[in-house]
Structure formats: C-alpha cells, structure tokens
Amino acid sequence: MSVPIVHVDAFTSEPFAGNPAAVCYLDDPRDAAWMQQVAREMNLSETAFLRARGDGFDLRWFTPTVEVDLCGHATVASAHALWESGRLAPTETARFHTRSGLLTAARLGDWIELDFPATPDEAVAAPPGLVEALGLSPLYVGKSRFDYLVEVENEQAVRGLRPDFGRLGAIKARGVIVTSVASTAGVDFVSRYFAPAFGIDEDPVTGSTHCCLAPFWSRRLEKRELLARQLSPRGGLLKLRLDGDRVRIAGQAVTVWRGELLA
C-alpha cells in the first residue's frame, strides 16, 4: 500500500531555502520503527507523520535517528500540506495532537502561525566541553527544557561560528542554541542551532528553539513582538509573539515535490 508524501521547505517563501521537511499522510497506524526507517531514508532534519482523527490530526516528528517531542518547521510544513492538498479547508485551523500536547496552526495571509508552549531558559554554568566545542567565551549560558542557550557578543560571532560537532554531540541536551542581538536592519535577533546528538549537525531553521528564544529576547529587548533570522546557509525568517506562557511563531512555506512511499 502506497503512502502519500510531500516535501515542503518551511520558514521561507522560496524553494531550496528555509528548512525542508517530509510530510507523510497515514490512513492506517504505522509503528515507530517504520516511521524511523522512513525518516532515515528521507535524511532530512525532520519527517512528519500525520493521521486524521475526529478532532484534528495525530502528528509525530522523527529526525534520521530519533523521535522528538517538539518541532516547529515540520509543523508549519504539515499545516501547509494539509491546506494545499484540500485535506483541510483554507479557513480551518489545523489541530495537532503531539507529544507536547495540542498544537494549532492558523493561516494569516501568506503566513502560517503556530501556537506553541514557551520553554524559557534558566541561567546555568556552562557544562564541561561547551566552551571548547564552540571555541568562544559566552556572554550568558542558560538551559531550557530541551537545549542549552548561549548568548554571544554580536551577529558576526554567530555567523562565524565553526563548532566542534564531536564535542557538541557529547553534551547532555537535545542541542545548543547560539544567539545574539541582530545587526541586520529590521531584525531583532539572530541564532544558529546545533544538534549533533540527534543526528543534525546544524538545523537550517528551528521553530522549537524560538519557544526559548522569544521569552529570552522579549526580556532583553522589552518587546513582545520580535522578528528573528536563523543564520544557517539556507536561512529563514520567523515572526514571533509572546502570549503569556505561549509563543506564536509565524513562517511561510513552499512545496518542492510530491510522491508516494511504496514500502
């Protein structure tokens, strides 16, 4: 039995930029081992699996090596794919049941806005090996539910970072966010994200890290609405709004190809 699959670039309005995700539509249950094999075959930072239920869709996310608890760009990609395919009406809000609870996505013109839980950081001492892995001295180190957050001096330091991925992969966390205030006009802050322990040396654009970055920079800049750019080679733009203990994350998306899984 074939399984429809679509490849979507998220947090971009142009193909071959932003963060790519594969989205699979499941009519019947599939076990986690099969999903992991598909994600390994796709070899993208995330592959999403959707299955309709009475009040929305079950949604699961897999990197090439593990299932994850929260993923922003593959949720943007999933909502985009549902509306584009007609599985969801253009005016309907997408409702996703996930390992992080109920998440929603709404269309705002050409943008897709996610409603995600905030994951604020707390100040901590840098864990052993972090400074050596990054090759710089942080201004600040924090820890969220998922990641270490490292603030550095300026955007140039973020752009020029060349981490030691072997050392980073040994740090006990999902990954490491490196961020600074932006020098680019019109942008509030920039970041990059590294998760070699989860099979992703550098993620192109990461929605879930902005659940931590939004409250962090909201405090620093005294703003509740922020524009963020992730500085990977592909790059991406995110609109953020802090809403109590939730973060509204908006991005665009474009379909690159469609096909069928035959295995």
PyRosetta script that sets phi, psi and omega in degrees:
from pyrosetta import init, pose_from_sequence

init()
pose = pose_from_sequence("MSVPIVHVDAFTSEPFAGNPAAVCYLDDPRDAAWMQQVAREMNLSETAFLRARGDGFDLRWFTPTVEVDLCGHATVASAHALWESGRLAPTETARFHTRSGLLTAARLGDWIELDFPATPDEAVAAPPGLVEALGLSPLYVGKSRFDYLVEVENEQAVRGLRPDFGRLGAIKARGVIVTSVASTAGVDFVSRYFAPAFGIDEDPVTGSTHCCLAPFWSRRLEKRELLARQLSPRGGLLKLRLDGDRVRIAGQAVTVWRGELLA")
pose.set_psi(1, 129.3)
pose.set_omega(1, -177.9)
pose.set_phi(2, -81.9)
pose.set_psi(2, 153.6)
pose.set_omega(2, 179.6)
pose.set_phi(3, -122.9)
pose.set_psi(3, 119.8)
pose.set_omega(3, 177.6)
pose.set_phi(4, -62.9)
pose.set_psi(4, 141.9)
pose.set_omega(4, 179.9)
pose.set_phi(5, -142.7)
pose.set_psi(5, 143.4)
pose.set_omega(5, 179.8)
pose.set_phi(6, -134.6)
pose.set_psi(6, 142.7)
pose.set_omega(6, 179.4)
pose.set_phi(7, -106.6)
pose.set_psi(7, 121.3)
pose.set_omega(7, -175.5)
pose.set_phi(8, -124.9)
pose.set_psi(8, 135.3)
pose.set_omega(8, 170.7)
pose.set_phi(9, -93.8)
pose.set_psi(9, 121.1)
pose.set_omega(9, -174.6)
pose.set_phi(10, -107.1)
pose.set_psi(10, 155.7)
pose.set_omega(10, -177.1)
pose.set_phi(11, 62.5)
pose.set_psi(11, 36.7)
pose.set_omega(11, 175.7)
pose.set_phi(12, -157.9)
pose.set_psi(12, 155.6)
pose.set_omega(12, 174.0)
pose.set_phi(13, -104.1)
pose.set_psi(13, 0.9)
pose.set_omega(13, -177.9)
pose.set_phi(14, -125.3)
pose.set_psi(14, 142.3)
pose.set_omega(14, 177.1)
pose.set_phi(15, -65.2)
pose.set_psi(15, 153.8)
pose.set_omega(15, 177.1)
pose.set_phi(16, 69.9)
pose.set_psi(16, 22.8)
pose.set_omega(16, 172.8)
pose.set_phi(17, -134.5)
pose.set_psi(17, -174.3)
pose.set_omega(17, -179.1)
pose.set_phi(18, 62.6)
pose.set_psi(18, -150.3)
pose.set_omega(18, -176.8)
pose.set_phi(19, -119.6)
pose.set_psi(19, 119.2)
pose.set_omega(19, -178.8)
pose.set_phi(20, -77.7)
pose.set_psi(20, 143.0)
pose.set_omega(20, 173.8)
pose.set_phi(21, -140.9)
pose.set_psi(21, 145.2)
pose.set_omega(21, 170.2)
pose.set_phi(22, -95.9)
pose.set_psi(22, 140.4)
pose.set_omega(22, 179.1)
pose.set_phi(23, -123.9)
pose.set_psi(23, 121.5)
pose.set_omega(23, 179.8)
pose.set_phi(24, -107.3)
pose.set_psi(24, 133.0)
pose.set_omega(24, 175.4)
pose.set_phi(25, -97.5)
pose.set_psi(25, 119.4)
pose.set_omega(25, -178.2)
pose.set_phi(26, -106.4)
pose.set_psi(26, 127.3)
pose.set_omega(26, 172.2)
pose.set_phi(27, -87.8)
pose.set_psi(27, -29.7)
pose.set_omega(27, -177.6)
pose.set_phi(28, -125.0)
pose.set_psi(28, 155.4)
pose.set_omega(28, 179.4)
pose.set_phi(29, -61.8)
pose.set_psi(29, 143.5)
pose.set_omega(29, 172.5)
pose.set_phi(30, -128.1)
pose.set_psi(30, 147.5)
pose.set_omega(30, -177.2)
pose.set_phi(31, -81.9)
pose.set_psi(31, 164.4)
pose.set_omega(31, -175.4)
pose.set_phi(32, -62.5)
pose.set_psi(32, -33.6)
pose.set_omega(32, -179.1)
pose.set_phi(33, -63.2)
pose.set_psi(33, -41.2)
pose.set_omega(33, 177.8)
pose.set_phi(34, -65.3)
pose.set_psi(34, -44.4)
pose.set_omega(34, 178.7)
pose.set_phi(35, -59.5)
pose.set_psi(35, -41.3)
pose.set_omega(35, 179.1)
pose.set_phi(36, -64.1)
pose.set_psi(36, -38.5)
pose.set_omega(36, 177.6)
pose.set_phi(37, -64.3)
pose.set_psi(37, -40.5)
pose.set_omega(37, 177.7)
pose.set_phi(38, -63.0)
pose.set_psi(38, -45.7)
pose.set_omega(38, 180.0)
pose.set_phi(39, -61.3)
pose.set_psi(39, -38.4)
pose.set_omega(39, 177.6)
pose.set_phi(40, -65.5)
pose.set_psi(40, -38.7)
pose.set_omega(40, 179.2)
pose.set_phi(41, -66.9)
pose.set_psi(41, -40.4)
pose.set_omega(41, 179.0)
pose.set_phi(42, -68.3)
pose.set_psi(42, -35.6)
pose.set_omega(42, 177.1)
pose.set_phi(43, 56.3)
pose.set_psi(43, 39.0)
pose.set_omega(43, 172.5)
pose.set_phi(44, -106.1)
pose.set_psi(44, 166.5)
pose.set_omega(44, -179.3)
pose.set_phi(45, -60.6)
pose.set_psi(45, -32.3)
pose.set_omega(45, 175.4)
pose.set_phi(46, -145.7)
pose.set_psi(46, 144.0)
pose.set_omega(46, 166.1)
pose.set_phi(47, -122.1)
pose.set_psi(47, 129.1)
pose.set_omega(47, -177.2)
pose.set_phi(48, -104.0)
pose.set_psi(48, 144.9)
pose.set_omega(48, 179.0)
pose.set_phi(49, -124.2)
pose.set_psi(49, 121.8)
pose.set_omega(49, -176.9)
pose.set_phi(50, -112.9)
pose.set_psi(50, 137.2)
pose.set_omega(50, 172.5)
pose.set_phi(51, -140.4)
pose.set_psi(51, 126.0)
pose.set_omega(51, -177.1)
pose.set_phi(52, -66.1)
pose.set_psi(52, 144.0)
pose.set_omega(52, 171.8)
pose.set_phi(53, -139.7)
pose.set_psi(53, 175.5)
pose.set_omega(53, -171.4)
pose.set_phi(54, -56.6)
pose.set_psi(54, -37.4)
pose.set_omega(54, -175.0)
pose.set_phi(55, -117.3)
pose.set_psi(55, 31.7)
pose.set_omega(55, 178.1)
pose.set_phi(56, 143.2)
pose.set_psi(56, -137.7)
pose.set_omega(56, -176.3)
pose.set_phi(57, -138.8)
pose.set_psi(57, 138.6)
pose.set_omega(57, 165.7)
pose.set_phi(58, -75.4)
pose.set_psi(58, 136.8)
pose.set_omega(58, -177.8)
pose.set_phi(59, -134.7)
pose.set_psi(59, 127.0)
pose.set_omega(59, 175.8)
pose.set_phi(60, -128.9)
pose.set_psi(60, 148.4)
pose.set_omega(60, -176.5)
pose.set_phi(61, -123.7)
pose.set_psi(61, 136.3)
pose.set_omega(61, 178.2)
pose.set_phi(62, -132.3)
pose.set_psi(62, 132.3)
pose.set_omega(62, 165.5)
pose.set_phi(63, -81.0)
pose.set_psi(63, -179.9)
pose.set_omega(63, 175.2)
pose.set_phi(64, -63.0)
pose.set_psi(64, -14.4)
pose.set_omega(64, -176.1)
pose.set_phi(65, -121.9)
pose.set_psi(65, -25.4)
pose.set_omega(65, -174.4)
pose.set_phi(66, -147.9)
pose.set_psi(66, 159.4)
pose.set_omega(66, 167.8)
pose.set_phi(67, -83.3)
pose.set_psi(67, 141.7)
pose.set_omega(67, -177.9)
pose.set_phi(68, -116.8)
pose.set_psi(68, 161.2)
pose.set_omega(68, -175.7)
pose.set_phi(69, -85.9)
pose.set_psi(69, -23.8)
pose.set_omega(69, -174.8)
pose.set_phi(70, -155.5)
pose.set_psi(70, 133.0)
pose.set_omega(70, 178.3)
pose.set_phi(71, -148.3)
pose.set_psi(71, 122.7)
pose.set_omega(71, -178.2)
pose.set_phi(72, -81.0)
pose.set_psi(72, -50.1)
pose.set_omega(72, -172.2)
pose.set_phi(73, -67.1)
pose.set_psi(73, -34.8)
pose.set_omega(73, 178.4)
pose.set_phi(74, -73.6)
pose.set_psi(74, -19.9)
pose.set_omega(74, 173.4)
pose.set_phi(75, -76.7)
pose.set_psi(75, -42.4)
pose.set_omega(75, 172.2)
pose.set_phi(76, -56.6)
pose.set_psi(76, -46.8)
pose.set_omega(76, -179.7)
pose.set_phi(77, -61.5)
pose.set_psi(77, -40.1)
pose.set_omega(77, -179.4)
pose.set_phi(78, -65.1)
pose.set_psi(78, -46.2)
pose.set_omega(78, 179.1)
pose.set_phi(79, -62.5)
pose.set_psi(79, -45.4)
pose.set_omega(79, 177.7)
pose.set_phi(80, -56.8)
pose.set_psi(80, -45.5)
pose.set_omega(80, -178.0)
pose.set_phi(81, -65.7)
pose.set_psi(81, -38.2)
pose.set_omega(81, 179.4)
pose.set_phi(82, -64.7)
pose.set_psi(82, -45.1)
pose.set_omega(82, 179.3)
pose.set_phi(83, -68.7)
pose.set_psi(83, -43.0)
pose.set_omega(83, -176.6)
pose.set_phi(84, -65.6)
pose.set_psi(84, -35.6)
pose.set_omega(84, -178.1)
pose.set_phi(85, -82.3)
pose.set_psi(85, -9.9)
pose.set_omega(85, -176.8)
pose.set_phi(86, 83.4)
pose.set_psi(86, 3.5)
pose.set_omega(86, 175.8)
pose.set_phi(87, -69.3)
pose.set_psi(87, -18.5)
pose.set_omega(87, 176.5)
pose.set_phi(88, -137.5)
pose.set_psi(88, 134.3)
pose.set_omega(88, -179.9)
pose.set_phi(89, -65.6)
pose.set_psi(89, 148.8)
pose.set_omega(89, -176.4)
pose.set_phi(90, -57.7)
pose.set_psi(90, -28.7)
pose.set_omega(90, -177.9)
pose.set_phi(91, -90.2)
pose.set_psi(91, -6.7)
pose.set_omega(91, -177.8)
pose.set_phi(92, -81.9)
pose.set_psi(92, 143.8)
pose.set_omega(92, 171.3)
pose.set_phi(93, -81.3)
pose.set_psi(93, 132.5)
pose.set_omega(93, 176.3)
pose.set_phi(94, -77.9)
pose.set_psi(94, 130.7)
pose.set_omega(94, 179.7)
pose.set_phi(95, -117.8)
pose.set_psi(95, 121.4)
pose.set_omega(95, -175.7)
pose.set_phi(96, -118.5)
pose.set_psi(96, 128.3)
pose.set_omega(96, 174.6)
pose.set_phi(97, -96.9)
pose.set_psi(97, 118.3)
pose.set_omega(97, -169.5)
pose.set_phi(98, -135.2)
pose.set_psi(98, 177.9)
pose.set_omega(98, 175.3)
pose.set_phi(99, -69.5)
pose.set_psi(99, -11.0)
pose.set_omega(99, 174.6)
pose.set_phi(100, -107.5)
pose.set_psi(100, 22.4)
pose.set_omega(100, 178.3)
pose.set_phi(101, 89.4)
pose.set_psi(101, -164.5)
pose.set_omega(101, -179.4)
pose.set_phi(102, -78.5)
pose.set_psi(102, 124.8)
pose.set_omega(102, 176.3)
pose.set_phi(103, -120.1)
pose.set_psi(103, 147.3)
pose.set_omega(103, 179.6)
pose.set_phi(104, -127.2)
pose.set_psi(104, 158.9)
pose.set_omega(104, 175.3)
pose.set_phi(105, -139.1)
pose.set_psi(105, 134.5)
pose.set_omega(105, -179.6)
pose.set_phi(106, -127.1)
pose.set_psi(106, 149.8)
pose.set_omega(106, 177.8)
pose.set_phi(107, -87.4)
pose.set_psi(107, 130.4)
pose.set_omega(107, 174.9)
pose.set_phi(108, -126.2)
pose.set_psi(108, 82.3)
pose.set_omega(108, -174.2)
pose.set_phi(109, 65.6)
pose.set_psi(109, -123.2)
pose.set_omega(109, 179.4)
pose.set_phi(110, -85.7)
pose.set_psi(110, 0.5)
pose.set_omega(110, -176.2)
pose.set_phi(111, -108.1)
pose.set_psi(111, 154.5)
pose.set_omega(111, 175.9)
pose.set_phi(112, -117.3)
pose.set_psi(112, 123.0)
pose.set_omega(112, -177.7)
pose.set_phi(113, -107.7)
pose.set_psi(113, 122.9)
pose.set_omega(113, 176.5)
pose.set_phi(114, -92.2)
pose.set_psi(114, 148.4)
pose.set_omega(114, 172.8)
pose.set_phi(115, -113.5)
pose.set_psi(115, 101.8)
pose.set_omega(115, -173.1)
pose.set_phi(116, -118.5)
pose.set_psi(116, 156.4)
pose.set_omega(116, 175.0)
pose.set_phi(117, -73.4)
pose.set_psi(117, 138.1)
pose.set_omega(117, 172.8)
pose.set_phi(118, -68.7)
pose.set_psi(118, 143.4)
pose.set_omega(118, 176.8)
pose.set_phi(119, -127.9)
pose.set_psi(119, 69.9)
pose.set_omega(119, -174.7)
pose.set_phi(120, -63.4)
pose.set_psi(120, 154.0)
pose.set_omega(120, -179.6)
pose.set_phi(121, -93.9)
pose.set_psi(121, 165.5)
pose.set_omega(121, 168.2)
pose.set_phi(122, -127.0)
pose.set_psi(122, 143.7)
pose.set_omega(122, -179.7)
pose.set_phi(123, -62.3)
pose.set_psi(123, 135.4)
pose.set_omega(123, 178.9)
pose.set_phi(124, -141.4)
pose.set_psi(124, 166.0)
pose.set_omega(124, 170.1)
pose.set_phi(125, -74.4)
pose.set_psi(125, 144.9)
pose.set_omega(125, 177.3)
pose.set_phi(126, -60.7)
pose.set_psi(126, 129.7)
pose.set_omega(126, 178.8)
pose.set_phi(127, -68.5)
pose.set_psi(127, 157.7)
pose.set_omega(127, 179.6)
pose.set_phi(128, -54.9)
pose.set_psi(128, 131.0)
pose.set_omega(128, 176.1)
pose.set_phi(129, 94.0)
pose.set_psi(129, -14.8)
pose.set_omega(129, -175.4)
pose.set_phi(130, -66.9)
pose.set_psi(130, -50.5)
pose.set_omega(130, -178.4)
pose.set_phi(131, -61.5)
pose.set_psi(131, -42.1)
pose.set_omega(131, 178.8)
pose.set_phi(132, -64.5)
pose.set_psi(132, -39.3)
pose.set_omega(132, -179.2)
pose.set_phi(133, -66.5)
pose.set_psi(133, -35.5)
pose.set_omega(133, -179.1)
pose.set_phi(134, -86.4)
pose.set_psi(134, -27.4)
pose.set_omega(134, -180.0)
pose.set_phi(135, 72.9)
pose.set_psi(135, 29.7)
pose.set_omega(135, 177.6)
pose.set_phi(136, -152.9)
pose.set_psi(136, 167.5)
pose.set_omega(136, 178.7)
pose.set_phi(137, -101.2)
pose.set_psi(137, 116.4)
pose.set_omega(137, -177.6)
pose.set_phi(138, -70.8)
pose.set_psi(138, 151.5)
pose.set_omega(138, 168.0)
pose.set_phi(139, -77.6)
pose.set_psi(139, -29.0)
pose.set_omega(139, -174.5)
pose.set_phi(140, -158.6)
pose.set_psi(140, 144.9)
pose.set_omega(140, 172.4)
pose.set_phi(141, -130.1)
pose.set_psi(141, 129.6)
pose.set_omega(141, 176.0)
pose.set_phi(142, -130.5)
pose.set_psi(142, 172.1)
pose.set_omega(142, 179.1)
pose.set_phi(143, -138.0)
pose.set_psi(143, 125.4)
pose.set_omega(143, 174.3)
pose.set_phi(144, -99.0)
pose.set_psi(144, -172.9)
pose.set_omega(144, 177.1)
pose.set_phi(145, -56.8)
pose.set_psi(145, -32.9)
pose.set_omega(145, -173.2)
pose.set_phi(146, -110.7)
pose.set_psi(146, -39.5)
pose.set_omega(146, -161.7)
pose.set_phi(147, -132.3)
pose.set_psi(147, 161.3)
pose.set_omega(147, 163.2)
pose.set_phi(148, -84.9)
pose.set_psi(148, 142.1)
pose.set_omega(148, 177.7)
pose.set_phi(149, -116.1)
pose.set_psi(149, 124.1)
pose.set_omega(149, -177.2)
pose.set_phi(150, -122.0)
pose.set_psi(150, 118.4)
pose.set_omega(150, 174.4)
pose.set_phi(151, -93.4)
pose.set_psi(151, 134.0)
pose.set_omega(151, 178.3)
pose.set_phi(152, -120.3)
pose.set_psi(152, 177.1)
pose.set_omega(152, -166.0)
pose.set_phi(153, -64.8)
pose.set_psi(153, -43.5)
pose.set_omega(153, -173.8)
pose.set_phi(154, -160.0)
pose.set_psi(154, 174.4)
pose.set_omega(154, -178.3)
pose.set_phi(155, -61.6)
pose.set_psi(155, -35.5)
pose.set_omega(155, 179.3)
pose.set_phi(156, -60.6)
pose.set_psi(156, -38.3)
pose.set_omega(156, 178.6)
pose.set_phi(157, -66.4)
pose.set_psi(157, -37.1)
pose.set_omega(157, 177.8)
pose.set_phi(158, -66.4)
pose.set_psi(158, -46.8)
pose.set_omega(158, -179.1)
pose.set_phi(159, -62.0)
pose.set_psi(159, -39.5)
pose.set_omega(159, -173.5)
pose.set_phi(160, -85.3)
pose.set_psi(160, -0.4)
pose.set_omega(160, -175.1)
pose.set_phi(161, -65.0)
pose.set_psi(161, 132.4)
pose.set_omega(161, 176.2)
pose.set_phi(162, -130.0)
pose.set_psi(162, 84.8)
pose.set_omega(162, -172.8)
pose.set_phi(163, -70.1)
pose.set_psi(163, 160.1)
pose.set_omega(163, 168.9)
pose.set_phi(164, -90.2)
pose.set_psi(164, 101.2)
pose.set_omega(164, -173.0)
pose.set_phi(165, -67.7)
pose.set_psi(165, -30.0)
pose.set_omega(165, 176.3)
pose.set_phi(166, -61.5)
pose.set_psi(166, -45.5)
pose.set_omega(166, 178.0)
pose.set_phi(167, -68.7)
pose.set_psi(167, -41.0)
pose.set_omega(167, 179.6)
pose.set_phi(168, -62.2)
pose.set_psi(168, -38.1)
pose.set_omega(168, -178.6)
pose.set_phi(169, -65.3)
pose.set_psi(169, -18.6)
pose.set_omega(169, 179.7)
pose.set_phi(170, -86.5)
pose.set_psi(170, -9.3)
pose.set_omega(170, -179.7)
pose.set_phi(171, -77.7)
pose.set_psi(171, 134.4)
pose.set_omega(171, -173.4)
pose.set_phi(172, -81.1)
pose.set_psi(172, 84.4)
pose.set_omega(172, 177.1)
pose.set_phi(173, -168.2)
pose.set_psi(173, 164.8)
pose.set_omega(173, 174.9)
pose.set_phi(174, -61.1)
pose.set_psi(174, -42.5)
pose.set_omega(174, -179.0)
pose.set_phi(175, -172.8)
pose.set_psi(175, -170.7)
pose.set_omega(175, -177.3)
pose.set_phi(176, -130.2)
pose.set_psi(176, 125.0)
pose.set_omega(176, 174.8)
pose.set_phi(177, -96.9)
pose.set_psi(177, 131.8)
pose.set_omega(177, 173.2)
pose.set_phi(178, -118.0)
pose.set_psi(178, 129.5)
pose.set_omega(178, -171.0)
pose.set_phi(179, -144.7)
pose.set_psi(179, 159.9)
pose.set_omega(179, 172.6)
pose.set_phi(180, -156.3)
pose.set_psi(180, 165.0)
pose.set_omega(180, 169.8)
pose.set_phi(181, -63.2)
pose.set_psi(181, 149.7)
pose.set_omega(181, -175.1)
pose.set_phi(182, -85.5)
pose.set_psi(182, 147.2)
pose.set_omega(182, 167.3)
pose.set_phi(183, -102.8)
pose.set_psi(183, -14.0)
pose.set_omega(183, 176.4)
pose.set_phi(184, -67.9)
pose.set_psi(184, 131.9)
pose.set_omega(184, -177.8)
pose.set_phi(185, -61.1)
pose.set_psi(185, 135.3)
pose.set_omega(185, 175.6)
pose.set_phi(186, 84.8)
pose.set_psi(186, -7.0)
pose.set_omega(186, -179.6)
pose.set_phi(187, -109.5)
pose.set_psi(187, 138.8)
pose.set_omega(187, -178.4)
pose.set_phi(188, -83.3)
pose.set_psi(188, -45.0)
pose.set_omega(188, -179.8)
pose.set_phi(189, -150.4)
pose.set_psi(189, 162.6)
pose.set_omega(189, 179.2)
pose.set_phi(190, -126.2)
pose.set_psi(190, 162.5)
pose.set_omega(190, 178.1)
pose.set_phi(191, -157.3)
pose.set_psi(191, 165.4)
pose.set_omega(191, 165.1)
pose.set_phi(192, -137.2)
pose.set_psi(192, 158.7)
pose.set_omega(192, -175.7)
pose.set_phi(193, -138.1)
pose.set_psi(193, 131.4)
pose.set_omega(193, -176.7)
pose.set_phi(194, -124.6)
pose.set_psi(194, 128.0)
pose.set_omega(194, -179.0)
pose.set_phi(195, -140.1)
pose.set_psi(195, 58.1)
pose.set_omega(195, -177.2)
pose.set_phi(196, -63.3)
pose.set_psi(196, -27.3)
pose.set_omega(196, 178.4)
pose.set_phi(197, -65.3)
pose.set_psi(197, -21.7)
pose.set_omega(197, 179.4)
pose.set_phi(198, -104.9)
pose.set_psi(198, 15.8)
pose.set_omega(198, 176.4)
pose.set_phi(199, 84.8)
pose.set_psi(199, 13.6)
pose.set_omega(199, -178.0)
pose.set_phi(200, -129.2)
pose.set_psi(200, 100.9)
pose.set_omega(200, 179.9)
pose.set_phi(201, -58.8)
pose.set_psi(201, -55.7)
pose.set_omega(201, 174.3)
pose.set_phi(202, -135.9)
pose.set_psi(202, 125.9)
pose.set_omega(202, 178.9)
pose.set_phi(203, -84.5)
pose.set_psi(203, 134.5)
pose.set_omega(203, -176.4)
pose.set_phi(204, -61.6)
pose.set_psi(204, -51.3)
pose.set_omega(204, 177.9)
pose.set_phi(205, -148.9)
pose.set_psi(205, 126.9)
pose.set_omega(205, -168.0)
pose.set_phi(206, -121.9)
pose.set_psi(206, 106.0)
pose.set_omega(206, 179.4)
pose.set_phi(207, -63.5)
pose.set_psi(207, -44.0)
pose.set_omega(207, -172.2)
pose.set_phi(208, -65.7)
pose.set_psi(208, -29.9)
pose.set_omega(208, 177.9)
pose.set_phi(209, -65.7)
pose.set_psi(209, -24.8)
pose.set_omega(209, -179.7)
pose.set_phi(210, -77.0)
pose.set_psi(210, -8.6)
pose.set_omega(210, 169.2)
pose.set_phi(211, -69.8)
pose.set_psi(211, -22.6)
pose.set_omega(211, 173.3)
pose.set_phi(212, -94.5)
pose.set_psi(212, -43.6)
pose.set_omega(212, -176.7)
pose.set_phi(213, -65.8)
pose.set_psi(213, -36.1)
pose.set_omega(213, -178.5)
pose.set_phi(214, -61.3)
pose.set_psi(214, -52.6)
pose.set_omega(214, 177.5)
pose.set_phi(215, -65.0)
pose.set_psi(215, -34.0)
pose.set_omega(215, 178.7)
pose.set_phi(216, -61.1)
pose.set_psi(216, -52.5)
pose.set_omega(216, -176.8)
pose.set_phi(217, -77.6)
pose.set_psi(217, -24.5)
pose.set_omega(217, 173.5)
pose.set_phi(218, -60.9)
pose.set_psi(218, -42.5)
pose.set_omega(218, 176.7)
pose.set_phi(219, -66.5)
pose.set_psi(219, -45.1)
pose.set_omega(219, -175.8)
pose.set_phi(220, -65.4)
pose.set_psi(220, -43.8)
pose.set_omega(220, -172.1)
pose.set_phi(221, -99.6)
pose.set_psi(221, -5.6)
pose.set_omega(221, -179.4)
pose.set_phi(222, 56.3)
pose.set_psi(222, 47.6)
pose.set_omega(222, 178.2)
pose.set_phi(223, -135.4)
pose.set_psi(223, 143.4)
pose.set_omega(223, 177.1)
pose.set_phi(224, -98.7)
pose.set_psi(224, -17.6)
pose.set_omega(224, 176.4)
pose.set_phi(225, -116.7)
pose.set_psi(225, 129.1)
pose.set_omega(225, -171.3)
pose.set_phi(226, -137.4)
pose.set_psi(226, 150.4)
pose.set_omega(226, 172.0)
pose.set_phi(227, -114.4)
pose.set_psi(227, 126.3)
pose.set_omega(227, -173.5)
pose.set_phi(228, -122.9)
pose.set_psi(228, 145.6)
pose.set_omega(228, 173.3)
pose.set_phi(229, -126.3)
pose.set_psi(229, 131.1)
pose.set_omega(229, 174.3)
pose.set_phi(230, -95.5)
pose.set_psi(230, 130.0)
pose.set_omega(230, -166.5)
pose.set_phi(231, -98.5)
pose.set_psi(231, 38.0)
pose.set_omega(231, 171.9)
pose.set_phi(232, -73.4)
pose.set_psi(232, 169.3)
pose.set_omega(232, 177.3)
pose.set_phi(233, -56.8)
pose.set_psi(233, -34.6)
pose.set_omega(233, 177.7)
pose.set_phi(234, -79.1)
pose.set_psi(234, -41.5)
pose.set_omega(234, 174.5)
pose.set_phi(235, 73.7)
pose.set_psi(235, 158.1)
pose.set_omega(235, 178.2)
pose.set_phi(236, -168.5)
pose.set_psi(236, 158.8)
pose.set_omega(236, -176.7)
pose.set_phi(237, -120.7)
pose.set_psi(237, 137.1)
pose.set_omega(237, -179.8)
pose.set_phi(238, -132.7)
pose.set_psi(238, 135.0)
pose.set_omega(238, 170.6)
pose.set_phi(239, -96.8)
pose.set_psi(239, 131.9)
pose.set_omega(239, -174.4)
pose.set_phi(240, -125.8)
pose.set_psi(240, 143.1)
pose.set_omega(240, 174.4)
pose.set_phi(241, -140.7)
pose.set_psi(241, 121.4)
pose.set_omega(241, 178.0)
pose.set_phi(242, -81.3)
pose.set_psi(242, 128.3)
pose.set_omega(242, -175.7)
pose.set_phi(243, -134.9)
pose.set_psi(243, 82.6)
pose.set_omega(243, -176.4)
pose.set_phi(244, 65.3)
pose.set_psi(244, -124.0)
pose.set_omega(244, 178.5)
pose.set_phi(245, -95.3)
pose.set_psi(245, 19.8)
pose.set_omega(245, 177.2)
pose.set_phi(246, -121.3)
pose.set_psi(246, 156.6)
pose.set_omega(246, 175.1)
pose.set_phi(247, -124.2)
pose.set_psi(247, 126.4)
pose.set_omega(247, 174.1)
pose.set_phi(248, -92.3)
pose.set_psi(248, 119.8)
pose.set_omega(248, -175.5)
pose.set_phi(249, -117.9)
pose.set_psi(249, 118.7)
pose.set_omega(249, -177.3)
pose.set_phi(250, -116.0)
pose.set_psi(250, 138.1)
pose.set_omega(250, 177.3)
pose.set_phi(251, -152.1)
pose.set_psi(251, 171.1)
pose.set_omega(251, 176.2)
pose.set_phi(252, -106.8)
pose.set_psi(252, 172.4)
pose.set_omega(252, -178.1)
pose.set_phi(253, -155.8)
pose.set_psi(253, 153.5)
pose.set_omega(253, 179.0)
pose.set_phi(254, -143.7)
pose.set_psi(254, 137.3)
pose.set_omega(254, 177.6)
pose.set_phi(255, -80.7)
pose.set_psi(255, 135.7)
pose.set_omega(255, -180.0)
pose.set_phi(256, -105.1)
pose.set_psi(256, -43.6)
pose.set_omega(256, 175.2)
pose.set_phi(257, -154.2)
pose.set_psi(257, 160.8)
pose.set_omega(257, 175.6)
pose.set_phi(258, -129.7)
pose.set_psi(258, 150.7)
pose.set_omega(258, 178.7)
pose.set_phi(259, -166.9)
pose.set_psi(259, -159.8)
pose.set_omega(259, -180.0)
pose.set_phi(260, -137.6)
pose.set_psi(260, 139.0)
pose.set_omega(260, 169.4)
pose.set_phi(261, -86.1)
pose.set_psi(261, 132.1)
pose.set_omega(261, -177.8)
pose.set_phi(262, -107.1)
pose.set_psi(262, 0.6)
pose.set_omega(262, -177.3)
pose.set_phi(263, -106.3)
pose.dump_pdb("model.pdb")
